[in-house]
Amino acid sequence: MNKTRIAAVALLASLSLPAFAQVYSTPRIDQRQESQQRRIEQGVRSGQLNHREAARLRAELREIRRMERQASADGRISFRERERIEQAQDQLSRQINRERHDAQARYRG
């Protein structure tokens, strides 16, 4: 009887491990993505970004989200994967800044 309980607990524990792996969180990466999304939207509202620029930046942000999903598919993000994602975020941040401060603005006619 006791061996049956131990086996049952072990079985339940092993079944719950994949569920914990799916919950893996990357708060720093997620926070930067939200911030970048906000900066793009603010740029559109203020007229600093035209719709084509915003669409290109949003596509780059989607690509970074895809990289994050792919990296965390095995339940964890390695140092190198995190580094690659953060480099892509750094590049996007510079792009957003460049696009928001160039002389182009959307047509307000």
Number of C-alpha atoms within 10 A of each C-alpha: 6 7 8 9 10 11 12 12 12 12 11 11 11 11 11 11 11 12 11 10 14 13 11 14 13 13 9 9 17 13 11 15 19 12 13 19 17 12 16 25 16 14 22 18 11 13 16 22 25 18 15 10 21 20 13 13 21 18 12 17 21 13 14 21 17 13 17 20 13 13 18 20 13 13 18 16 19 12 9 10 16 18 12 16 21 17 13 17 20 13 13 19 20 12 16 22 15 11 20 23 13 10 9 13 18 14 8 5 3
